[in-house]
Amino acid sequence: MQLTEAEQAILDFERSWWTEPGPKDEAIHEQLEMSATRYYELLNELIDRPEAESHDPLVVRRLRRMRDRRRRSRAEHVGATSEEHS
């Protein structure tokens, strides 16, 4: 299954959003015409698809690493918090 133009636009935006002036949330709304919440939902689903990795492997792998770090950090925090309450 190929990426839609909208899905490609999301990956392309993620590659270069930092070059835009102003907050990322505003750029998402202006360029992609969606809320930041919806953008992140779609992006999170998108980075698990092989087609996305084929389209932009560096961005997809970077986003996967960042997501994995956040998940590990949350899991460690939850584990530490539950041990403190024992």
DRENLUMMAR-507958 format. One record per residue: x, y, z of N, C-alpha, C, O, CB in turn. Coordinates in Angstrom, 1 decimal, padded with zeros to 4 digits. Glycine has a CB too. Layout:
# DRENLUMMAR-507958
((X,Y,Z),(X,Y,Z),(X,Y,Z),(X,Y,Z),(X,Y,Z));
...
END
This chain:
# DRENLUMMAR-507958
((000.8,-001.2,000.0),(000.0,000.0,000.0),(000.9,001.3,000.0),(001.8,001.4,000.8),(-001.0,000.0,001.2));
((000.6,002.2,-000.9),(001.4,003.4,-001.0),(000.9,004.4,000.0),(-000.3,004.4,000.4),(001.4,003.9,-002.4));
((001.8,005.3,000.3),(001.4,006.5,001.2),(000.6,007.4,000.3),(000.8,007.6,-000.9),(002.7,007.2,001.7));
((-000.4,008.0,001.0),(-001.2,009.1,000.4),(-000.4,010.4,000.3),(000.7,010.5,001.0),(-002.5,009.3,001.1));
((-000.8,011.3,-000.4),(-000.2,012.6,-000.5),(-000.1,013.3,000.9),(000.9,013.9,001.3),(-000.8,013.6,-001.5));
((-001.2,013.1,001.6),(-001.3,013.7,003.0),(-000.3,013.0,003.9),(000.3,013.7,004.7),(-002.7,013.5,003.6));
((-000.1,011.7,003.8),(000.8,011.0,004.7),(002.3,011.4,004.3),(003.1,011.6,005.2),(000.7,009.5,004.5));
((002.5,011.6,003.0),(003.8,012.0,002.6),(004.1,013.4,003.1),(005.2,013.8,003.5),(004.0,012.0,001.1));
((003.1,014.3,003.1),(003.2,015.7,003.6),(003.5,015.7,005.0),(004.3,016.5,005.5),(001.9,016.4,003.3));
((003.0,014.8,005.8),(003.2,014.7,007.3),(004.7,014.4,007.5),(005.4,015.0,008.3),(002.3,013.6,007.9));
((005.2,013.4,006.8),(006.6,013.0,006.9),(007.6,014.1,006.4),(008.6,014.4,007.0),(006.9,011.7,006.1));
((007.2,014.7,005.3),(008.0,015.8,004.8),(008.0,017.0,005.8),(009.1,017.6,006.0),(007.5,016.3,003.4));
((006.9,017.3,006.4),(006.8,018.3,007.4),(007.7,018.0,008.6),(008.4,018.9,009.0),(005.4,018.6,007.8));
((007.6,016.8,009.0),(008.4,016.4,010.2),(009.9,016.5,009.9),(010.7,016.7,010.9),(008.0,014.9,010.6));
((010.3,016.3,008.7),(011.7,016.4,008.3),(012.2,017.8,008.5),(013.4,018.0,008.8),(011.9,015.9,006.9));
((011.4,018.8,008.2),(011.9,020.2,008.1),(011.1,021.2,008.9),(011.4,022.4,008.7),(011.9,020.6,006.7));
((010.2,020.8,009.8),(009.4,021.8,010.5),(010.3,022.8,011.3),(009.9,024.0,011.4),(008.5,021.1,011.5));
((011.4,022.4,011.8),(012.2,023.3,012.6),(012.8,024.4,011.9),(013.3,025.4,012.5),(013.4,022.4,013.2));
((012.8,024.4,010.5),(013.2,025.5,009.7),(012.2,026.6,009.6),(012.5,027.7,009.1),(013.7,025.0,008.3));
((011.0,026.3,010.0),(009.9,027.3,010.0),(009.9,028.2,011.2),(010.3,027.8,012.3),(008.5,026.6,009.8));
((009.6,029.5,011.0),(009.5,030.4,012.2),(008.2,030.0,013.0),(007.2,029.6,012.5),(009.5,031.9,011.8));
((008.3,030.3,014.3),(007.2,030.1,015.2),(007.0,028.7,015.7),(007.8,027.8,015.4),(005.9,030.5,014.4));
((006.0,028.5,016.6),(005.8,027.2,017.2),(005.4,026.1,016.2),(004.7,026.4,015.2),(004.7,027.4,018.3));
((005.7,024.9,016.5),(005.4,023.8,015.7),(003.9,023.6,015.5),(003.4,023.3,014.4),(006.1,022.5,016.2));
((003.2,023.8,016.6),(001.7,023.6,016.5),(001.1,024.5,015.5),(000.2,024.1,014.8),(001.1,023.8,017.9));
((001.5,025.7,015.5),(001.0,026.7,014.5),(001.4,026.3,013.1),(000.5,026.4,012.2),(001.5,028.1,014.8));
((002.6,025.8,012.9),(003.0,025.4,011.5),(002.2,024.2,011.1),(001.8,024.1,009.9),(004.5,025.1,011.5));
((001.9,023.3,012.0),(001.1,022.1,011.7),(-000.3,022.6,011.2),(-000.8,022.1,010.1),(000.9,021.2,012.9));
((-000.9,023.5,011.9),(-002.2,024.0,011.5),(-002.2,024.7,010.2),(-003.1,024.5,009.4),(-002.7,024.9,012.6));
((-001.2,025.6,010.0),(-001.1,026.4,008.8),(-000.8,025.5,007.6),(-001.4,025.7,006.5),(-000.1,027.4,008.9));
((000.2,024.6,007.7),(000.6,023.9,006.5),(-000.2,022.6,006.2),(-000.4,022.3,005.0),(002.1,023.5,006.7));
((-000.6,022.0,007.3),(-001.3,020.7,007.1),(-002.8,020.8,007.3),(-003.5,019.8,007.1),(-000.7,019.6,008.0));
((-003.3,021.9,007.8),(-004.7,022.1,008.1),(-005.3,021.0,009.0),(-006.3,020.5,008.7),(-005.4,022.2,006.8));
((-004.6,020.8,010.1),(-005.1,019.8,011.1),(-004.6,020.2,012.5),(-003.7,021.0,012.6),(-004.7,018.4,010.8));
((-005.2,019.7,013.5),(-004.8,020.0,014.9),(-003.5,019.3,015.1),(-003.2,018.3,014.5),(-005.9,019.7,015.9));
((-002.7,019.8,016.1),(-001.5,019.1,016.5),(-001.8,017.7,017.1),(-001.0,016.8,016.8),(-000.8,020.0,017.6));
((-002.9,017.6,017.8),(-003.3,016.3,018.3),(-003.5,015.3,017.2),(-003.0,014.2,017.3),(-004.6,016.4,019.2));
((-004.2,015.7,016.2),(-004.5,014.7,015.1),(-003.2,014.4,014.3),(-002.9,013.3,013.9),(-005.5,015.4,014.1));
((-002.3,015.4,014.2),(-001.1,015.3,013.5),(-000.2,014.2,014.2),(000.3,013.3,013.6),(-000.3,016.6,013.5));
((-000.1,014.3,015.5),(000.7,013.3,016.3),(000.1,011.9,016.3),(000.8,010.9,016.2),(000.9,013.8,017.7));
((-001.3,011.8,016.3),(-001.9,010.5,016.1),(-001.6,009.9,014.8),(-001.2,008.7,014.8),(-003.5,010.7,016.3));
((-001.7,010.6,013.7),(-001.4,010.1,012.4),(000.1,009.8,012.3),(000.5,008.7,011.7),(-001.8,011.1,011.3));
((000.9,010.6,012.8),(002.4,010.4,012.7),(002.8,009.2,013.4),(003.6,008.4,012.9),(003.2,011.6,013.2));
((002.2,009.0,014.6),(002.6,007.8,015.4),(002.2,006.5,014.7),(002.9,005.5,014.7),(001.9,007.9,016.8));
((001.0,006.5,014.0),(000.6,005.3,013.2),(001.5,005.2,012.0),(001.8,004.0,011.6),(-000.9,005.5,012.8));
((001.8,006.3,011.4),(002.5,006.3,010.1),(003.9,005.7,010.3),(004.4,004.9,009.4),(002.6,007.7,009.6));
((004.6,005.9,011.4),(006.0,005.5,011.5),(006.1,004.0,011.7),(007.2,003.5,011.7),(006.6,006.2,012.7));
((005.0,003.3,011.9),(005.1,001.9,012.0),(004.9,001.2,010.6),(005.0,000.0,010.5),(004.0,001.4,012.9));
((004.6,002.0,009.6),(004.4,001.4,008.3),(005.7,001.3,007.4),(006.5,002.3,007.4),(003.3,002.2,007.5));
((005.9,000.2,006.8),(007.1,000.1,006.0),(007.2,001.1,004.8),(008.3,001.5,004.4),(007.2,-001.3,005.4));
((006.0,001.5,004.3),(006.0,002.5,003.2),(006.6,003.8,003.7),(007.2,004.6,003.0),(004.6,002.7,002.7));
((006.3,004.2,005.0),(006.8,005.4,005.5),(008.3,005.3,005.6),(009.0,006.3,005.3),(006.2,005.7,006.9));
((008.8,004.2,006.1),(010.3,004.1,006.2),(010.9,004.1,004.8),(012.0,004.7,004.6),(010.7,002.7,006.9));
((010.3,003.6,003.8),(010.8,003.7,002.4),(010.8,005.1,001.9),(011.7,005.5,001.2),(010.0,002.8,001.5));
((009.8,005.9,002.3),(009.7,007.3,001.9),(010.8,008.2,002.5),(011.4,009.0,001.8),(008.3,007.8,002.2));
((011.0,008.0,003.8),(012.0,008.8,004.5),(012.6,008.0,005.7),(012.2,008.2,006.8),(011.4,010.1,005.0));
((013.5,007.1,005.4),(014.0,006.2,006.4),(014.7,007.0,007.6),(014.5,006.5,008.8),(015.1,005.3,005.8));
((015.4,008.1,007.4),(016.0,008.7,008.5),(015.0,009.3,009.5),(015.2,009.2,010.7),(016.9,009.9,008.0));
((014.0,010.0,009.0),(013.0,010.6,009.8),(012.2,009.5,010.6),(012.0,009.6,011.8),(012.0,011.4,009.0));
((011.8,008.4,009.9),(011.0,007.4,010.5),(011.8,006.7,011.6),(011.3,006.4,012.7),(010.6,006.3,009.5));
((013.1,006.4,011.3),(013.9,005.7,012.4),(014.2,006.6,013.6),(014.1,006.2,014.7),(015.2,005.2,011.8));
((014.4,007.9,013.3),(014.6,008.8,014.4),(013.3,008.9,015.3),(013.4,008.9,016.5),(014.9,010.2,013.9));
((012.2,009.0,014.6),(010.9,009.1,015.4),(010.6,007.8,016.2),(010.1,007.9,017.3),(009.7,009.4,014.5));
((011.0,006.7,015.6),(010.8,005.4,016.3),(011.7,005.3,017.6),(011.3,004.9,018.6),(011.1,004.2,015.4));
((012.9,005.8,017.4),(013.9,005.8,018.5),(013.3,006.7,019.6),(013.4,006.4,020.8),(015.3,006.3,018.1));
((012.9,007.9,019.3),(012.3,008.8,020.2),(011.1,008.2,021.0),(011.0,008.4,022.2),(012.0,010.2,019.6));
((010.2,007.6,020.2),(009.1,007.0,020.8),(009.5,005.9,021.8),(008.9,005.8,022.9),(008.1,006.4,019.8));
((010.4,005.1,021.4),(010.9,004.0,022.2),(011.5,004.5,023.5),(011.3,003.9,024.6),(011.9,003.1,021.5));
((012.3,005.6,023.4),(012.9,006.2,024.6),(011.8,006.7,025.6),(011.9,006.5,026.8),(013.9,007.4,024.2));
((010.8,007.4,025.0),(009.7,007.9,025.9),(009.0,006.7,026.6),(008.7,006.8,027.8),(008.7,008.7,025.0));
((008.7,005.6,025.8),(008.1,004.5,026.4),(008.9,003.9,027.6),(008.4,003.6,028.6),(007.8,003.4,025.4));
((010.2,003.7,027.3),(011.1,003.2,028.4),(011.1,004.1,029.6),(011.1,003.6,030.7),(012.5,002.9,027.8));
((011.2,005.4,029.3),(011.3,006.3,030.4),(010.0,006.3,031.3),(010.0,006.3,032.5),(011.5,007.7,029.9));
((008.8,006.2,030.6),(007.6,006.1,031.3),(007.5,004.8,032.1),(007.0,004.8,033.2),(006.4,006.2,030.3));
((007.9,003.7,031.5),(007.9,002.4,032.2),(008.8,002.4,033.4),(008.4,001.9,034.5),(008.3,001.3,031.2));
((010.0,003.0,033.3),(010.9,003.1,034.4),(010.3,004.0,035.5),(010.4,003.7,036.7),(012.3,003.7,034.0));
((009.7,005.1,035.1),(009.0,006.0,036.1),(007.9,005.3,036.8),(007.8,005.4,038.0),(008.5,007.3,035.4));
((007.1,004.6,036.1),(006.0,003.8,036.7),(006.5,002.8,037.7),(006.0,002.6,038.8),(005.1,003.2,035.6));
((007.5,002.1,037.3),(008.1,001.1,038.1),(008.7,001.7,039.4),(008.5,001.1,040.5),(009.2,000.3,037.4));
((009.4,002.8,039.3),(010.0,003.5,040.4),(008.9,004.0,041.4),(009.0,003.9,042.6),(010.9,004.6,040.0));
((007.8,004.5,040.8),(006.7,005.1,041.6),(006.0,004.0,042.3),(005.7,004.1,043.5),(005.7,005.8,040.7));
((005.8,002.8,041.7),(005.1,001.7,042.4),(006.0,001.1,043.5),(005.4,000.7,044.5),(004.7,000.6,041.4));
((007.3,001.1,043.3),(008.2,000.7,044.4),(008.2,001.6,045.6),(008.3,001.2,046.7),(009.6,000.5,043.8));
((008.0,002.9,045.3),(008.0,003.9,046.4),(006.8,003.7,047.3),(006.8,004.0,048.5),(008.1,005.3,045.9));
((005.7,003.2,046.7),(004.4,003.1,047.4),(004.3,001.7,048.0),(003.3,001.5,048.7),(003.3,003.4,046.4));
((005.2,000.9,047.9),(005.2,-000.5,048.5),(005.5,-000.5,049.9),(005.5,-001.5,050.6),(006.1,-001.4,047.7));
END
